[in-house]
Amino acid sequence: MARVVVLGSSNTDMTVHLPRLPAAGETLLGGSFLSGPGGKGANQAVAARRAGSVVVFLSAVGDDRLGHDAIDRYRREDIDVSKVMIVPHVASGVALIFVNDAGENMIGVASGANAHLDPAAIDRLPDSVFDQGGVLLAGLEVRLETVAHAVRRAHRAGLRVILNPAPADLRLLDSEILRFVDILTPNHVEVQALTGRPSRDDDPDSLRLAAEELLARGVGAVVVTNGKAGCLVVSRNASGATCQAIPAFPVEVVDTVGAGDAFNGALATAIAEGRPLDESAVWAAAAAALAVTQAGAQTALADRTAIDRLAATYSHPGHSG
């Protein structure tokens, strides 16, 4: 089986469904409430496991009910949680989420124990975490210096490195870690934040130019996720850069929370299995499409059989230079 090491956050999501997203200072009444497991790292770990990978999760939770419940859930998913830190006297992470009738969302996060996952925690990990090969999938809901430390260690050990720069952190551009990243997976908002280049979700050319700017900083390839418009796969070839647009699978959108995490977990699995990047991105897009058809984050993540079934309906477009 493919092997994916996931470094990232563990939160409890508390979601309120409203007819529309509230404006600043506005209170909206009504809507349903849902509480469940979340955090981009945890979502990606569950997504990769359901997609068929052996998953090792590197994260931190508080020594509280939310933290212990989260670890129990990951164990039930057959995820290796032996390296998850339990931080005493600190609350576990929580995300507060609004979702409107169109499936759009806005999210605020209290990091809690996630902020205590430091570079020293990476140093304490045994070599076996990295020496067994596969893919490191990391996100930025934990400290950047911790991610940088893990990326360097994974690179030295020969793992492929996928970095999901969510939330976008401009300090990435001042560090050297981008040159150790094989695949960077920003969404259309994050790629604009990282490059300062105006880019619109309805303008693939602007997204491609922003992705090429990140390639110039040493990243191996950039996959820009773009919601209902699909994704762009931008990578180097002998004559410069190549770009492939992958349309989204047509589905009925219920809730977009966790779609990007579904994409990243499935992408990491496919890359760990040795599939080409464009084929991996199609498969990941199928996983993301399935995730938006149900409410919640981890509860909506699809298994391998469902991903295979939807991905088989895809017709590959051509590449562009």
Order of alpha helices (4+ residues) and beta strands (2+ residues): beta-beta-beta-alpha-beta-beta-alpha-beta-beta-beta-alpha-alpha-beta-alpha-beta-beta-alpha-alpha-beta-beta-beta-alpha-alpha-alpha
